[in-house]
């Protein structure tokens, strides 16, 4: 793994957004596939020692990714991503939510509108992520729940996983 890869995480309180910028030492197509194919997402999305199990993934505007984050004790916390915009190898946007195993939302925890922009330069792929929220309190709750640490671990998992795909 290239330890010089860019990782930036910031919060903009005025716009109620979280911004993440992350580089990956591989081509754009491989990174795109890792973000859009269930069998690949299942390999890296959750912070260890958790893992995820995708129940369904319908990658189209109006489609949904429904998955469970599974604890080491085999407890499942269900989540979904409702796809809002997709431009292959460029843009992937979804509205996330905690839910039950059928995709019925849990309104207790905040939703985030993710906008992920993918670019490649000299063999390095950058993913620019913006999470938009309705209220600053939603961001504060996510930070308290360990979002930054969990996402940092998951993106590290992706680094490791991409190395196995490049071989």
C-alpha contacts under 8 A as a table, 3 or more apart, distances in Angstrom:
res1	aa1	res2	aa2	distance
1	X	25	X	7.95
1	X	159	X	6.63
1	X	160	X	6.85
1	X	163	X	7.51
2	X	5	X	6.01
2	X	25	X	7.00
5	X	22	X	7.37
5	X	23	X	5.40
5	X	24	X	6.70
5	X	25	X	7.48
6	X	21	X	7.12
6	X	22	X	5.45
6	X	23	X	5.20
7	X	20	X	7.24
7	X	21	X	5.64
7	X	22	X	4.57
7	X	23	X	6.67
8	X	19	X	7.72
8	X	20	X	5.45
8	X	21	X	5.03
8	X	22	X	6.53
9	X	18	X	7.33
9	X	19	X	5.72
9	X	20	X	4.55
9	X	21	X	6.71
9	X	148	X	7.81
10	X	18	X	5.81
10	X	19	X	5.22
10	X	20	X	6.58
11	X	16	X	7.59
11	X	17	X	5.90
11	X	18	X	4.50
11	X	19	X	6.23
12	X	15	X	5.68
12	X	16	X	5.80
12	X	17	X	5.29
12	X	18	X	6.31
12	X	19	X	7.81
13	X	16	X	4.85
13	X	17	X	6.71
13	X	136	X	6.40
14	X	17	X	7.98
15	X	132	X	7.90
16	X	132	X	6.18
16	X	133	X	5.47
16	X	134	X	6.90
16	X	135	X	6.37
16	X	136	X	5.42
16	X	139	X	7.28
17	X	130	X	6.54
17	X	131	X	5.37
17	X	132	X	4.64
17	X	133	X	6.07
17	X	139	X	7.63
18	X	130	X	5.69
18	X	131	X	5.06
18	X	132	X	6.82
18	X	139	X	7.64
19	X	128	X	7.42
19	X	129	X	5.68
19	X	130	X	4.65
19	X	131	X	6.54
20	X	127	X	8.00
20	X	128	X	5.94
20	X	129	X	4.96
20	X	130	X	6.48
21	X	126	X	6.95
21	X	127	X	5.86
21	X	128	X	4.54
21	X	129	X	6.15
22	X	126	X	5.57
22	X	127	X	5.36
22	X	128	X	6.57
23	X	124	X	6.50
23	X	125	X	5.55
23	X	126	X	4.29
23	X	127	X	6.37
24	X	31	X	7.65
24	X	124	X	5.73
24	X	125	X	5.13
24	X	126	X	6.26
24	X	159	X	6.63
25	X	123	X	6.73
25	X	124	X	4.89
25	X	125	X	6.52
25	X	159	X	7.80
26	X	30	X	7.00
26	X	31	X	7.19
26	X	123	X	5.67
26	X	124	X	5.47
26	X	125	X	6.16
26	X	162	X	7.41
26	X	166	X	7.74
27	X	30	X	5.71
27	X	31	X	6.63
27	X	120	X	6.78
27	X	123	X	5.31
27	X	124	X	6.23
27	X	125	X	5.89
28	X	31	X	5.21
28	X	32	X	6.04
28	X	89	X	6.72
28	X	118	X	7.18
28	X	119	X	6.73
28	X	120	X	5.65
28	X	123	X	7.83
28	X	124	X	7.66
28	X	125	X	5.34
29	X	32	X	5.08
29	X	33	X	6.18
29	X	89	X	6.41
30	X	33	X	5.17
30	X	34	X	6.27
30	X	162	X	7.62
31	X	34	X	5.06
31	X	35	X	6.48
31	X	125	X	7.24
31	X	162	X	7.65
32	X	35	X	5.23
32	X	36	X	6.23
32	X	88	X	7.81
32	X	89	X	5.70
32	X	118	X	7.61
33	X	36	X	5.05
33	X	37	X	5.63
33	X	40	X	7.35
34	X	37	X	6.03
34	X	40	X	5.15
34	X	41	X	5.80
34	X	158	X	7.88
35	X	40	X	7.44
35	X	41	X	6.07
36	X	40	X	7.76
36	X	41	X	7.07
36	X	59	X	7.10
37	X	40	X	5.40
37	X	41	X	6.09
37	X	57	X	7.82
38	X	41	X	5.04
38	X	42	X	6.03
38	X	54	X	6.18
38	X	56	X	7.77
38	X	57	X	6.36
39	X	42	X	5.41
39	X	43	X	6.95
39	X	54	X	7.90
40	X	43	X	5.29
40	X	44	X	7.17
41	X	44	X	5.63
41	X	45	X	5.51
41	X	52	X	7.96
42	X	45	X	6.20
42	X	46	X	7.93
42	X	51	X	6.98
42	X	52	X	5.25
42	X	53	X	5.81
42	X	54	X	6.57
43	X	51	X	7.48
43	X	52	X	7.65
43	X	158	X	7.96
43	X	161	X	7.18
44	X	47	X	7.66
44	X	51	X	7.49
44	X	154	X	5.92
44	X	155	X	7.51
44	X	157	X	5.12
44	X	158	X	5.28
44	X	161	X	6.86
45	X	51	X	7.27
45	X	52	X	6.80
45	X	154	X	5.26
45	X	155	X	7.50
45	X	157	X	7.48
45	X	158	X	7.45
46	X	50	X	5.71
46	X	51	X	5.02
46	X	52	X	5.94
46	X	69	X	6.71
46	X	150	X	7.40
46	X	151	X	7.90
46	X	153	X	7.83
46	X	154	X	5.41
47	X	50	X	5.64
47	X	51	X	6.99
47	X	150	X	5.29
47	X	151	X	7.00
47	X	153	X	5.11
47	X	154	X	4.76
47	X	157	X	7.54
48	X	51	X	6.66
48	X	153	X	7.19
48	X	154	X	7.62
49	X	71	X	7.03
49	X	72	X	6.32
50	X	69	X	6.60
50	X	70	X	5.51
50	X	71	X	4.82
50	X	72	X	6.10
51	X	69	X	5.82
51	X	70	X	5.35
51	X	71	X	6.95
52	X	67	X	6.56
52	X	68	X	5.45
52	X	69	X	4.45
52	X	70	X	5.63
53	X	67	X	5.54
53	X	68	X	5.33
53	X	69	X	6.69
53	X	70	X	7.26
54	X	57	X	7.12
54	X	65	X	7.46
54	X	66	X	6.07
54	X	67	X	4.16
54	X	68	X	6.46
55	X	65	X	7.84
55	X	66	X	5.56
55	X	67	X	5.28
55	X	68	X	7.51
56	X	64	X	7.54
56	X	65	X	5.74
56	X	66	X	5.29
56	X	67	X	6.98
57	X	63	X	7.60
57	X	64	X	5.87
57	X	65	X	4.17
57	X	66	X	6.31
58	X	63	X	4.87
58	X	64	X	5.29
58	X	65	X	6.11
59	X	63	X	5.76
59	X	64	X	6.82
59	X	65	X	7.40
59	X	83	X	7.15
60	X	63	X	4.97
60	X	64	X	7.82
60	X	83	X	6.49
60	X	85	X	7.91
60	X	86	X	6.91
61	X	83	X	5.10
61	X	84	X	5.16
61	X	85	X	5.60
61	X	86	X	6.50
62	X	82	X	6.53
62	X	83	X	5.50
62	X	84	X	6.26
63	X	82	X	6.03
63	X	83	X	5.48
64	X	80	X	6.69
64	X	81	X	5.47
64	X	82	X	4.55
64	X	83	X	5.83
65	X	80	X	5.44
65	X	81	X	5.05
65	X	82	X	6.68
65	X	83	X	7.83
66	X	78	X	7.44
66	X	79	X	6.04
66	X	80	X	4.47
66	X	81	X	6.65
66	X	101	X	7.80
66	X	103	X	6.56
67	X	78	X	5.84
67	X	79	X	5.54
67	X	80	X	6.25
67	X	101	X	7.91
68	X	76	X	5.52
68	X	77	X	5.32
68	X	78	X	4.26
68	X	79	X	6.03
68	X	101	X	7.67
69	X	76	X	5.56
69	X	77	X	5.12
69	X	78	X	6.26
69	X	79	X	7.49
70	X	73	X	7.85
70	X	74	X	5.56
70	X	75	X	5.49
70	X	76	X	4.58
70	X	77	X	6.52
71	X	74	X	5.03
71	X	75	X	5.14
71	X	76	X	6.53
72	X	75	X	7.39
77	X	98	X	7.69
77	X	99	X	7.98
77	X	100	X	7.85
78	X	98	X	5.94
78	X	99	X	5.32
78	X	100	X	5.44
78	X	101	X	5.86
78	X	103	X	7.80
79	X	96	X	7.23
79	X	97	X	5.70
79	X	98	X	4.36
79	X	99	X	5.26
79	X	100	X	7.38
79	X	103	X	7.38
80	X	96	X	5.59
80	X	97	X	5.47
80	X	98	X	6.41
80	X	99	X	6.69
80	X	103	X	6.40
81	X	94	X	5.53
81	X	95	X	5.49
81	X	96	X	4.37
81	X	97	X	6.64
82	X	94	X	5.14
82	X	95	X	5.13
82	X	96	X	6.32
83	X	86	X	7.52
83	X	92	X	7.75
83	X	93	X	5.96
83	X	94	X	4.23
83	X	95	X	6.60
84	X	92	X	7.94
84	X	93	X	5.40
84	X	94	X	5.07
84	X	95	X	7.06
85	X	91	X	7.09
85	X	92	X	5.87
85	X	93	X	4.99
85	X	94	X	7.03
86	X	90	X	7.85
86	X	91	X	5.45
86	X	92	X	4.75
86	X	93	X	6.42
87	X	90	X	5.32
87	X	91	X	4.84
87	X	92	X	6.56
88	X	91	X	6.57
88	X	92	X	7.81
89	X	118	X	6.31
89	X	119	X	7.84
90	X	117	X	5.62
90	X	118	X	4.78
90	X	119	X	6.66
91	X	115	X	7.17
91	X	116	X	5.64
91	X	117	X	4.70
91	X	118	X	6.19
92	X	114	X	7.95
92	X	115	X	6.07
92	X	116	X	5.13
92	X	117	X	6.68
93	X	113	X	7.16
93	X	114	X	5.27
93	X	115	X	4.36
93	X	116	X	5.98
94	X	113	X	5.76
94	X	114	X	5.26
94	X	115	X	6.82
95	X	111	X	6.66
95	X	112	X	5.69
95	X	113	X	4.37
95	X	114	X	6.15
96	X	111	X	5.43
96	X	112	X	5.51
96	X	113	X	6.49
96	X	114	X	7.48
97	X	105	X	6.31
97	X	106	X	7.09
97	X	109	X	7.59
97	X	110	X	7.12
97	X	111	X	5.09
97	X	112	X	7.36
98	X	105	X	5.97
98	X	106	X	5.43
98	X	107	X	7.77
98	X	109	X	6.88
98	X	111	X	7.84
99	X	102	X	7.56
99	X	103	X	5.30
99	X	104	X	5.14
99	X	105	X	4.12
99	X	106	X	4.84
100	X	103	X	5.35
100	X	104	X	5.39
100	X	105	X	6.65
100	X	106	X	7.28
101	X	104	X	7.49
106	X	109	X	6.70
107	X	110	X	7.11
109	X	138	X	7.89
110	X	133	X	7.95
110	X	138	X	5.45
110	X	141	X	7.85
110	X	142	X	7.74
111	X	133	X	7.04
111	X	138	X	7.89
112	X	131	X	5.61
112	X	132	X	5.67
112	X	133	X	5.50
113	X	130	X	7.83
113	X	131	X	5.30
113	X	132	X	5.03
113	X	133	X	6.75
114	X	129	X	6.75
114	X	130	X	5.70
114	X	131	X	4.58
114	X	132	X	6.64
115	X	128	X	7.95
115	X	129	X	5.62
115	X	130	X	5.19
115	X	131	X	6.50
116	X	127	X	6.31
116	X	128	X	5.55
116	X	129	X	4.45
116	X	130	X	6.56
117	X	126	X	7.99
117	X	127	X	5.54
117	X	128	X	5.04
117	X	129	X	6.46
118	X	125	X	6.93
118	X	126	X	5.80
118	X	127	X	4.71
118	X	128	X	6.58
119	X	125	X	5.60
119	X	126	X	5.31
119	X	127	X	6.66
120	X	123	X	6.31
120	X	124	X	5.52
120	X	125	X	4.26
120	X	126	X	6.18
121	X	124	X	5.34
121	X	125	X	6.45
133	X	136	X	7.09
133	X	138	X	6.60
133	X	139	X	6.96
134	X	138	X	7.24
135	X	138	X	5.38
135	X	139	X	7.21
136	X	139	X	5.29
136	X	140	X	6.41
137	X	140	X	4.93
137	X	141	X	6.10
138	X	141	X	5.13
138	X	142	X	6.30
139	X	142	X	5.07
139	X	143	X	6.18
140	X	143	X	5.15
140	X	144	X	6.17
141	X	144	X	5.07
141	X	145	X	6.17
142	X	145	X	4.99
142	X	146	X	6.54
142	X	147	X	5.50
143	X	146	X	5.23
143	X	147	X	5.23
143	X	148	X	6.35
144	X	147	X	7.41
146	X	149	X	5.43
146	X	150	X	5.98
147	X	150	X	5.11
147	X	151	X	5.93
148	X	151	X	5.32
148	X	152	X	6.01
149	X	152	X	5.09
149	X	153	X	6.24
150	X	153	X	5.20
150	X	154	X	6.18
151	X	154	X	4.94
151	X	155	X	6.05
152	X	155	X	5.29
152	X	156	X	6.23
153	X	156	X	4.98
153	X	157	X	6.22
154	X	157	X	4.90
154	X	158	X	6.32
155	X	158	X	4.86
155	X	159	X	6.38
156	X	159	X	5.03
156	X	160	X	6.50
157	X	160	X	5.18
157	X	161	X	6.07
158	X	161	X	4.92
158	X	162	X	5.91
159	X	162	X	5.28
159	X	163	X	6.52
160	X	163	X	5.32
160	X	164	X	6.90
161	X	164	X	5.29
161	X	165	X	6.57
162	X	165	X	5.01
162	X	166	X	6.23
163	X	166	X	5.28
163	X	167	X	6.75
164	X	167	X	5.64
